[in-house]
Each structure stands twice: as structure tokens, then as C-alpha cells.
């Protein structure tokens, strides 16, 4: 995904208020980008946390939508890359 994902307007209002500042939005975008990097890392390594990735106390998918979240993961780490080699004795 070459552009930044659109933020969910309801989540923005609930977390940042009805009139969010440009600074607040930029901080949210940076936190979302970091959470996405963590999600990609978890998928690539196979070490997926049992806890949801949170941004501002809300699940990442609340900010960008589950469809967008899934698309980012699919594009960043295709499933073909994730073929696991069985562990030996």
C-alpha cells in the first residue's frame, strides 16, 4: 500500500475529539505505522502476540478497518513466504 490508509472518522473523534489537531492526527498516524510494522514483523516471524495491537487504547483495526489491515499484511508478507520447515528432534 503506497499511500497512508484512511483513518476511521468515528475512532478519530472518540480518541482525539471532535476537532483533532494536525499534530494529534500525525501522532496517531505514526503510532498506526509502528503498529503495522509490528504486525508485519509478527506475521513474518510467526511469533504472533495473543494481545491485539493497540493505538491510543483502541485495536489497530478500529483505526484503519479490518480489510485494510488484512491487505497490508497480505502485501507485506505473502502467505507463500510463510511455509514452515518442520523442526527436527
Biopython code that builds the backbone (N, CA, C, O; Angstrom):
import numpy as np
from Bio.PDB.StructureBuilder import StructureBuilder

atoms = [
    (1, "UNK", "N", (0.854, -1.159, 0.000)),
    (1, "UNK", "CA", (0.000, 0.000, 0.000)),
    (1, "UNK", "C", (0.903, 1.225, 0.000)),
    (1, "UNK", "O", (1.624, 1.477, 0.965)),
    (2, "UNK", "N", (0.856, 1.985, -1.094)),
    (2, "UNK", "CA", (1.789, 3.095, -1.246)),
    (2, "UNK", "C", (1.324, 4.363, -0.535)),
    (2, "UNK", "O", (2.143, 5.224, -0.214)),
    (3, "UNK", "N", (0.055, 4.485, -0.293)),
    (3, "UNK", "CA", (-0.439, 5.682, 0.406)),
    (3, "UNK", "C", (-0.857, 5.305, 1.822)),
    (3, "UNK", "O", (-1.042, 4.133, 2.147)),
    (4, "UNK", "N", (-0.996, 6.317, 2.639)),
    (4, "UNK", "CA", (-1.440, 6.056, 4.006)),
    (4, "UNK", "C", (-2.906, 5.640, 3.996)),
    (4, "UNK", "O", (-3.715, 6.209, 3.263)),
    (5, "UNK", "N", (-3.244, 4.644, 4.814)),
    (5, "UNK", "CA", (-4.655, 4.247, 4.867)),
    (5, "UNK", "C", (-5.509, 5.345, 5.489)),
    (5, "UNK", "O", (-5.060, 6.081, 6.368)),
    (6, "UNK", "N", (-6.739, 5.442, 5.020)),
    (6, "UNK", "CA", (-7.674, 6.417, 5.586)),
    (6, "UNK", "C", (-8.014, 6.010, 7.011)),
    (6, "UNK", "O", (-8.165, 4.826, 7.312)),
    (7, "UNK", "N", (-8.132, 6.994, 7.874)),
    (7, "UNK", "CA", (-8.482, 6.725, 9.262)),
    (7, "UNK", "C", (-9.989, 6.694, 9.427)),
    (7, "UNK", "O", (-10.711, 7.431, 8.755)),
    (8, "UNK", "N", (-10.463, 5.838, 10.320)),
    (8, "UNK", "CA", (-11.879, 5.751, 10.626)),
    (8, "UNK", "C", (-12.296, 7.016, 11.382)),
    (8, "UNK", "O", (-11.782, 7.296, 12.465)),
    (9, "UNK", "N", (-13.215, 7.762, 10.812)),
    (9, "UNK", "CA", (-13.617, 9.051, 11.385)),
    (9, "UNK", "C", (-14.195, 8.906, 12.796)),
    (9, "UNK", "O", (-13.934, 9.749, 13.655)),
    (10, "UNK", "N", (-14.960, 7.870, 13.039)),
    (10, "UNK", "CA", (-15.552, 7.679, 14.369)),
    (10, "UNK", "C", (-14.468, 7.430, 15.413)),
    (10, "UNK", "O", (-14.524, 7.987, 16.509)),
    (11, "UNK", "N", (-13.490, 6.603, 15.082)),
    (11, "UNK", "CA", (-12.398, 6.336, 16.021)),
    (11, "UNK", "C", (-11.599, 7.602, 16.281)),
    (11, "UNK", "O", (-11.225, 7.879, 17.420)),
    (12, "UNK", "N", (-11.335, 8.371, 15.233)),
    (12, "UNK", "CA", (-10.609, 9.636, 15.400)),
    (12, "UNK", "C", (-11.360, 10.542, 16.370)),
    (12, "UNK", "O", (-10.753, 11.112, 17.277)),
    (13, "UNK", "N", (-12.671, 10.680, 16.192)),
    (13, "UNK", "CA", (-13.469, 11.531, 17.087)),
    (13, "UNK", "C", (-13.446, 11.017, 18.521)),
    (13, "UNK", "O", (-13.302, 11.795, 19.463)),
    (14, "UNK", "N", (-13.590, 9.702, 18.682)),
    (14, "UNK", "CA", (-13.657, 9.131, 20.027)),
    (14, "UNK", "C", (-12.326, 9.257, 20.771)),
    (14, "UNK", "O", (-12.314, 9.445, 21.987)),
    (15, "UNK", "N", (-11.213, 9.155, 20.054)),
    (15, "UNK", "CA", (-9.907, 9.189, 20.707)),
    (15, "UNK", "C", (-9.326, 10.599, 20.745)),
    (15, "UNK", "O", (-8.779, 11.012, 21.768)),
    (16, "UNK", "N", (-9.438, 11.341, 19.648)),
    (16, "UNK", "CA", (-8.794, 12.654, 19.543)),
    (16, "UNK", "C", (-9.750, 13.829, 19.722)),
    (16, "UNK", "O", (-9.318, 14.980, 19.786)),
    (17, "UNK", "N", (-11.029, 13.544, 19.802)),
    (17, "UNK", "CA", (-12.003, 14.614, 19.971)),
    (17, "UNK", "C", (-12.631, 15.040, 18.650)),
    (17, "UNK", "O", (-12.196, 14.618, 17.578)),
    (18, "UNK", "N", (-13.648, 15.872, 18.739)),
    (18, "UNK", "CA", (-14.402, 16.269, 17.541)),
    (18, "UNK", "C", (-13.615, 17.204, 16.622)),
    (18, "UNK", "O", (-13.933, 17.330, 15.439)),
    (19, "UNK", "N", (-12.592, 17.856, 17.165)),
    (19, "UNK", "CA", (-11.759, 18.741, 16.344)),
    (19, "UNK", "C", (-10.280, 18.416, 16.580)),
    (19, "UNK", "O", (-9.570, 19.173, 17.243)),
    (20, "UNK", "N", (-9.822, 17.280, 16.030)),
    (20, "UNK", "CA", (-8.438, 16.876, 16.272)),
    (20, "UNK", "C", (-7.453, 17.847, 15.624)),
    (20, "UNK", "O", (-7.713, 18.399, 14.555)),
    (21, "UNK", "N", (-6.345, 18.037, 16.278)),
    (21, "UNK", "CA", (-5.307, 18.919, 15.730)),
    (21, "UNK", "C", (-4.491, 18.141, 14.700)),
    (21, "UNK", "O", (-4.493, 16.910, 14.685)),
    (22, "UNK", "N", (-3.803, 18.875, 13.851)),
    (22, "UNK", "CA", (-2.918, 18.244, 12.871)),
    (22, "UNK", "C", (-1.834, 17.446, 13.588)),
    (22, "UNK", "O", (-1.438, 16.372, 13.136)),
    (23, "UNK", "N", (-1.362, 17.981, 14.705)),
    (23, "UNK", "CA", (-0.342, 17.298, 15.497)),
    (23, "UNK", "C", (-0.871, 15.971, 16.050)),
    (23, "UNK", "O", (-0.180, 14.954, 15.989)),
    (24, "UNK", "N", (-2.082, 15.978, 16.583)),
    (24, "UNK", "CA", (-2.688, 14.765, 17.103)),
    (24, "UNK", "C", (-2.882, 13.719, 16.018)),
    (24, "UNK", "O", (-2.639, 12.532, 16.238)),
    (25, "UNK", "N", (-3.324, 14.166, 14.841)),
    (25, "UNK", "CA", (-3.508, 13.239, 13.724)),
    (25, "UNK", "C", (-2.178, 12.645, 13.274)),
    (25, "UNK", "O", (-2.095, 11.456, 12.967)),
    (26, "UNK", "N", (-1.140, 13.476, 13.235)),
    (26, "UNK", "CA", (0.179, 12.981, 12.828)),
    (26, "UNK", "C", (0.712, 11.965, 13.837)),
    (26, "UNK", "O", (1.284, 10.947, 13.449)),
    (27, "UNK", "N", (0.528, 12.237, 15.125)),
    (27, "UNK", "CA", (0.952, 11.273, 16.143)),
    (27, "UNK", "C", (0.191, 9.951, 15.995)),
    (27, "UNK", "O", (0.769, 8.873, 16.138)),
    (28, "UNK", "N", (-1.098, 10.045, 15.711)),
    (28, "UNK", "CA", (-1.898, 8.835, 15.517)),
    (28, "UNK", "C", (-1.387, 8.063, 14.300)),
    (28, "UNK", "O", (-1.255, 6.841, 14.357)),
    (29, "UNK", "N", (-1.100, 8.758, 13.212)),
    (29, "UNK", "CA", (-0.594, 8.099, 12.003)),
    (29, "UNK", "C", (0.748, 7.411, 12.255)),
    (29, "UNK", "O", (0.987, 6.305, 11.771)),
    (30, "UNK", "N", (1.617, 8.072, 13.013)),
    (30, "UNK", "CA", (2.914, 7.463, 13.336)),
    (30, "UNK", "C", (2.729, 6.212, 14.199)),
    (30, "UNK", "O", (3.402, 5.203, 13.987)),
    (31, "UNK", "N", (1.822, 6.282, 15.165)),
    (31, "UNK", "CA", (1.556, 5.120, 16.019)),
    (31, "UNK", "C", (0.942, 3.983, 15.203)),
    (31, "UNK", "O", (1.249, 2.815, 15.444)),
    (32, "UNK", "N", (0.086, 4.310, 14.250)),
    (32, "UNK", "CA", (-0.525, 3.306, 13.377)),
    (32, "UNK", "C", (0.545, 2.658, 12.501)),
    (32, "UNK", "O", (0.552, 1.440, 12.324)),
    (33, "UNK", "N", (1.444, 3.469, 11.955)),
    (33, "UNK", "CA", (2.528, 2.931, 11.126)),
    (33, "UNK", "C", (3.401, 1.976, 11.940)),
    (33, "UNK", "O", (3.793, 0.920, 11.444)),
    (34, "UNK", "N", (3.706, 2.338, 13.174)),
    (34, "UNK", "CA", (4.510, 1.467, 14.032)),
    (34, "UNK", "C", (3.768, 0.172, 14.345)),
    (34, "UNK", "O", (4.373, -0.901, 14.340)),
    (35, "UNK", "N", (2.470, 0.257, 14.617)),
    (35, "UNK", "CA", (1.681, -0.949, 14.882)),
    (35, "UNK", "C", (1.632, -1.846, 13.638)),
    (35, "UNK", "O", (1.693, -3.070, 13.757)),
    (36, "UNK", "N", (1.523, -1.250, 12.460)),
    (36, "UNK", "CA", (1.534, -2.038, 11.227)),
    (36, "UNK", "C", (2.879, -2.723, 11.032)),
    (36, "UNK", "O", (2.931, -3.881, 10.619)),
    (37, "UNK", "N", (3.974, -2.014, 11.326)),
    (37, "UNK", "CA", (5.301, -2.635, 11.230)),
    (37, "UNK", "C", (5.401, -3.834, 12.184)),
    (37, "UNK", "O", (5.962, -4.872, 11.833)),
    (38, "UNK", "N", (4.859, -3.679, 13.371)),
    (38, "UNK", "CA", (4.889, -4.778, 14.337)),
    (38, "UNK", "C", (4.053, -5.956, 13.830)),
    (38, "UNK", "O", (4.464, -7.108, 13.967)),
    (39, "UNK", "N", (2.904, -5.682, 13.256)),
    (39, "UNK", "CA", (2.048, -6.747, 12.731)),
    (39, "UNK", "C", (2.749, -7.495, 11.597)),
    (39, "UNK", "O", (2.686, -8.722, 11.528)),
    (40, "UNK", "N", (3.408, -6.766, 10.721)),
    (40, "UNK", "CA", (4.139, -7.392, 9.619)),
    (40, "UNK", "C", (5.276, -8.256, 10.179)),
    (40, "UNK", "O", (5.494, -9.375, 9.716)),
    (41, "UNK", "N", (5.989, -7.738, 11.164)),
    (41, "UNK", "CA", (7.071, -8.495, 11.798)),
    (41, "UNK", "C", (6.532, -9.780, 12.429)),
    (41, "UNK", "O", (7.111, -10.853, 12.259)),
    (42, "UNK", "N", (5.428, -9.664, 13.152)),
    (42, "UNK", "CA", (4.847, -10.838, 13.796)),
    (42, "UNK", "C", (4.451, -11.894, 12.765)),
    (42, "UNK", "O", (4.694, -13.084, 12.963)),
    (43, "UNK", "N", (3.841, -11.451, 11.668)),
    (43, "UNK", "CA", (3.422, -12.403, 10.642)),
    (43, "UNK", "C", (4.646, -13.035, 9.982)),
    (43, "UNK", "O", (4.663, -14.242, 9.741)),
    (44, "UNK", "N", (5.657, -12.242, 9.690)),
    (44, "UNK", "CA", (6.843, -12.749, 9.009)),
    (44, "UNK", "C", (7.619, -13.745, 9.858)),
    (44, "UNK", "O", (8.187, -14.701, 9.328)),
    (45, "UNK", "N", (7.648, -13.534, 11.166)),
    (45, "UNK", "CA", (8.409, -14.419, 12.044)),
    (45, "UNK", "C", (7.579, -15.568, 12.592)),
    (45, "UNK", "O", (8.124, -16.551, 13.094)),
    (46, "UNK", "N", (6.259, -15.444, 12.497)),
    (46, "UNK", "CA", (5.386, -16.473, 13.043)),
    (46, "UNK", "C", (5.187, -16.367, 14.544)),
    (46, "UNK", "O", (4.551, -17.228, 15.153)),
    (47, "UNK", "N", (5.724, -15.326, 15.137)),
    (47, "UNK", "CA", (5.579, -15.098, 16.583)),
    (47, "UNK", "C", (4.502, -14.043, 16.799)),
    (47, "UNK", "O", (4.805, -12.867, 17.000)),
    (48, "UNK", "N", (3.264, -14.462, 16.756)),
    (48, "UNK", "CA", (2.139, -13.535, 16.831)),
    (48, "UNK", "C", (1.655, -13.449, 18.262)),
    (48, "UNK", "O", (1.336, -14.460, 18.888)),
    (49, "UNK", "N", (1.605, -12.233, 18.770)),
    (49, "UNK", "CA", (1.176, -11.990, 20.146)),
    (49, "UNK", "C", (-0.290, -12.356, 20.317)),
    (49, "UNK", "O", (-1.087, -12.247, 19.385)),
    (50, "UNK", "N", (-0.625, -12.789, 21.513)),
    (50, "UNK", "CA", (-2.026, -13.106, 21.806)),
    (50, "UNK", "C", (-2.831, -11.841, 22.083)),
    (50, "UNK", "O", (-4.061, -11.877, 22.104)),
    (51, "UNK", "N", (-2.139, -10.727, 22.293)),
    (51, "UNK", "CA", (-2.824, -9.453, 22.551)),
    (51, "UNK", "C", (-2.977, -8.651, 21.259)),
    (51, "UNK", "O", (-2.094, -8.692, 20.403)),
    (52, "UNK", "N", (-4.072, -7.930, 21.108)),
    (52, "UNK", "CA", (-4.233, -7.103, 19.903)),
    (52, "UNK", "C", (-3.261, -5.926, 19.931)),
    (52, "UNK", "O", (-2.864, -5.449, 20.994)),
    (53, "UNK", "N", (-2.890, -5.473, 18.739)),
    (53, "UNK", "CA", (-2.062, -4.277, 18.640)),
    (53, "UNK", "C", (-2.954, -3.066, 18.892)),
    (53, "UNK", "O", (-3.967, -2.881, 18.217)),
    (54, "UNK", "N", (-2.574, -2.253, 19.859)),
    (54, "UNK", "CA", (-3.384, -1.098, 20.247)),
    (54, "UNK", "C", (-2.736, 0.204, 19.820)),
    (54, "UNK", "O", (-1.514, 0.345, 19.850)),
    (55, "UNK", "N", (-3.556, 1.137, 19.428)),
    (55, "UNK", "CA", (-3.145, 2.510, 19.123)),
    (55, "UNK", "C", (-4.104, 3.413, 19.884)),
    (55, "UNK", "O", (-5.311, 3.390, 19.644)),
    (56, "UNK", "N", (-3.572, 4.197, 20.791)),
    (56, "UNK", "CA", (-4.430, 5.068, 21.588)),
    (56, "UNK", "C", (-5.454, 4.298, 22.403)),
    (56, "UNK", "O", (-6.553, 4.792, 22.657)),
    (57, "UNK", "N", (-5.097, 3.093, 22.813)),
    (57, "UNK", "CA", (-6.007, 2.274, 23.608)),
    (57, "UNK", "C", (-7.062, 1.546, 22.799)),
    (57, "UNK", "O", (-7.908, 0.856, 23.369)),
    (58, "UNK", "N", (-7.028, 1.685, 21.489)),
    (58, "UNK", "CA", (-8.007, 1.025, 20.611)),
    (58, "UNK", "C", (-7.298, 0.036, 19.693)),
    (58, "UNK", "O", (-6.151, 0.270, 19.312)),
    (59, "UNK", "N", (-7.953, -1.063, 19.331)),
    (59, "UNK", "CA", (-7.337, -2.006, 18.386)),
    (59, "UNK", "C", (-6.994, -1.320, 17.060)),
    (59, "UNK", "O", (-7.725, -0.450, 16.589)),
    (60, "UNK", "N", (-5.885, -1.724, 16.479)),
    (60, "UNK", "CA", (-5.433, -1.144, 15.212)),
    (60, "UNK", "C", (-6.522, -1.164, 14.149)),
    (60, "UNK", "O", (-6.684, -0.193, 13.411)),
    (61, "UNK", "N", (-7.271, -2.262, 14.063)),
    (61, "UNK", "CA", (-8.318, -2.372, 13.040)),
    (61, "UNK", "C", (-9.424, -1.336, 13.223)),
    (61, "UNK", "O", (-10.121, -1.018, 12.260)),
    (62, "UNK", "N", (-9.607, -0.798, 14.439)),
    (62, "UNK", "CA", (-10.592, 0.274, 14.638)),
    (62, "UNK", "C", (-10.167, 1.537, 13.900)),
    (62, "UNK", "O", (-11.015, 2.301, 13.438)),
    (63, "UNK", "N", (-8.878, 1.758, 13.788)),
    (63, "UNK", "CA", (-8.362, 2.973, 13.152)),
    (63, "UNK", "C", (-8.387, 2.905, 11.635)),
    (63, "UNK", "O", (-8.721, 3.890, 10.977)),
    (64, "UNK", "N", (-8.036, 1.743, 11.068)),
    (64, "UNK", "CA", (-7.902, 1.659, 9.612)),
    (64, "UNK", "C", (-8.842, 0.642, 8.970)),
    (64, "UNK", "O", (-8.881, 0.533, 7.744)),
    (65, "UNK", "N", (-9.587, -0.092, 9.761)),
    (65, "UNK", "CA", (-10.504, -1.094, 9.230)),
    (65, "UNK", "C", (-9.818, -2.436, 9.058)),
    (65, "UNK", "O", (-8.638, -2.505, 8.715)),
    (66, "UNK", "N", (-10.554, -3.480, 9.294)),
    (66, "UNK", "CA", (-10.007, -4.836, 9.215)),
    (66, "UNK", "C", (-9.571, -5.186, 7.792)),
    (66, "UNK", "O", (-8.561, -5.864, 7.601)),
    (67, "UNK", "N", (-10.326, -4.727, 6.799)),
    (67, "UNK", "CA", (-9.987, -5.023, 5.400)),
    (67, "UNK", "C", (-8.631, -4.421, 5.032)),
    (67, "UNK", "O", (-7.800, -5.085, 4.413)),
    (68, "UNK", "N", (-8.412, -3.168, 5.413)),
    (68, "UNK", "CA", (-7.147, -2.502, 5.116)),
    (68, "UNK", "C", (-6.008, -3.169, 5.863)),
    (68, "UNK", "O", (-4.930, -3.375, 5.305)),
    (69, "UNK", "N", (-6.243, -3.509, 7.127)),
    (69, "UNK", "CA", (-5.242, -4.191, 7.939)),
    (69, "UNK", "C", (-4.826, -5.499, 7.270)),
    (69, "UNK", "O", (-3.635, -5.786, 7.143)),
    (70, "UNK", "N", (-5.807, -6.285, 6.847)),
    (70, "UNK", "CA", (-5.524, -7.564, 6.197)),
    (70, "UNK", "C", (-4.781, -7.362, 4.879)),
    (70, "UNK", "O", (-3.873, -8.129, 4.557)),
    (71, "UNK", "N", (-5.158, -6.337, 4.115)),
    (71, "UNK", "CA", (-4.491, -6.059, 2.842)),
    (71, "UNK", "C", (-3.021, -5.712, 3.052)),
    (71, "UNK", "O", (-2.156, -6.180, 2.311)),
    (72, "UNK", "N", (-2.743, -4.899, 4.052)),
    (72, "UNK", "CA", (-1.354, -4.539, 4.353)),
    (72, "UNK", "C", (-0.552, -5.797, 4.680)),
    (72, "UNK", "O", (0.557, -5.973, 4.177)),
    (73, "UNK", "N", (-1.102, -6.661, 5.512)),
    (73, "UNK", "CA", (-0.395, -7.894, 5.870)),
    (73, "UNK", "C", (-0.183, -8.806, 4.661)),
    (73, "UNK", "O", (0.894, -9.379, 4.498)),
    (74, "UNK", "N", (-1.203, -8.943, 3.816)),
    (74, "UNK", "CA", (-1.073, -9.790, 2.621)),
    (74, "UNK", "C", (0.009, -9.277, 1.694)),
    (74, "UNK", "O", (0.810, -10.056, 1.179)),
    (75, "UNK", "N", (0.039, -7.967, 1.476)),
    (75, "UNK", "CA", (1.022, -7.392, 0.550)),
    (75, "UNK", "C", (2.438, -7.429, 1.121)),
    (75, "UNK", "O", (3.402, -7.642, 0.386)),
    (76, "UNK", "N", (2.559, -7.225, 2.409)),
    (76, "UNK", "CA", (3.883, -7.162, 3.029)),
    (76, "UNK", "C", (4.524, -8.531, 3.161)),
    (76, "UNK", "O", (5.728, -8.677, 2.950)),
    (77, "UNK", "N", (3.733, -9.534, 3.507)),
    (77, "UNK", "CA", (4.253, -10.887, 3.723)),
    (77, "UNK", "C", (3.291, -11.878, 3.075)),
    (77, "UNK", "O", (2.354, -12.354, 3.716)),
    (78, "UNK", "N", (3.529, -12.185, 1.797)),
    (78, "UNK", "CA", (2.641, -13.150, 1.134)),
    (78, "UNK", "C", (2.673, -14.497, 1.847)),
    (78, "UNK", "O", (3.704, -14.893, 2.391)),
    (79, "UNK", "N", (1.550, -15.195, 1.842)),
    (79, "UNK", "CA", (1.451, -16.473, 2.544)),
    (79, "UNK", "C", (2.461, -17.496, 2.028)),
    (79, "UNK", "O", (2.893, -18.366, 2.785)),
    (80, "UNK", "N", (2.848, -17.407, 0.743)),
    (80, "UNK", "CA", (3.811, -18.359, 0.185)),
    (80, "UNK", "C", (5.161, -18.269, 0.898)),
    (80, "UNK", "O", (5.910, -19.244, 0.947)),
    (81, "UNK", "N", (5.464, -17.100, 1.444)),
    (81, "UNK", "CA", (6.728, -16.908, 2.143)),
    (81, "UNK", "C", (6.724, -17.627, 3.485)),
    (81, "UNK", "O", (7.781, -17.912, 4.047)),
    (82, "UNK", "N", (5.545, -17.916, 3.992)),
    (82, "UNK", "CA", (5.411, -18.416, 5.357)),
    (82, "UNK", "C", (5.425, -19.935, 5.492)),
    (82, "UNK", "O", (5.035, -20.465, 6.532)),
    (83, "UNK", "N", (5.868, -20.639, 4.456)),
    (83, "UNK", "CA", (5.934, -22.094, 4.551)),
    (83, "UNK", "C", (6.940, -22.445, 5.631)),
    (83, "UNK", "O", (8.094, -22.021, 5.568)),
    (84, "UNK", "N", (6.518, -23.207, 6.608)),
    (84, "UNK", "CA", (7.349, -23.549, 7.758)),
    (84, "UNK", "C", (8.087, -24.867, 7.521)),
    (84, "UNK", "O", (7.535, -25.824, 6.979)),
    (85, "UNK", "N", (9.316, -24.882, 7.934)),
    (85, "UNK", "CA", (10.108, -26.100, 7.883)),
    (85, "UNK", "C", (9.882, -26.828, 9.194)),
    (85, "UNK", "O", (10.012, -26.224, 10.258)),
    (86, "UNK", "N", (9.545, -28.122, 9.147)),
    (86, "UNK", "CA", (9.334, -28.859, 10.404)),
    (86, "UNK", "C", (10.594, -28.845, 11.263)),
    (86, "UNK", "O", (11.712, -28.951, 10.759)),
    (87, "UNK", "N", (10.388, -28.715, 12.554)),
    (87, "UNK", "CA", (11.523, -28.719, 13.478)),
    (87, "UNK", "C", (12.013, -30.146, 13.668)),
    (87, "UNK", "O", (11.221, -31.083, 13.768)),
    (88, "UNK", "N", (13.335, -30.295, 13.716)),
    (88, "UNK", "CA", (13.937, -31.621, 13.908)),
    (88, "UNK", "C", (13.984, -31.993, 15.369)),
    (88, "UNK", "O", (13.678, -31.175, 16.237)),
    (89, "UNK", "N", (14.364, -33.218, 15.643)),
    (89, "UNK", "CA", (14.463, -33.701, 17.027)),
    (89, "UNK", "C", (15.588, -33.047, 17.753)),
    (89, "UNK", "O", (15.816, -33.336, 18.928)),
]
sb = StructureBuilder()
sb.init_structure("model")
sb.init_model(0)
sb.init_chain("A")
sb.init_seg("    ")
for serial, (resi, resn, name, xyz) in enumerate(atoms, 1):
    if name == "N":
        sb.init_residue(resn, " ", resi, " ")
    sb.init_atom(name, np.array(xyz, "f"), 0.0, 1.0, " ", f" {name:<3s}", serial, name[0])
structure = sb.get_structure()
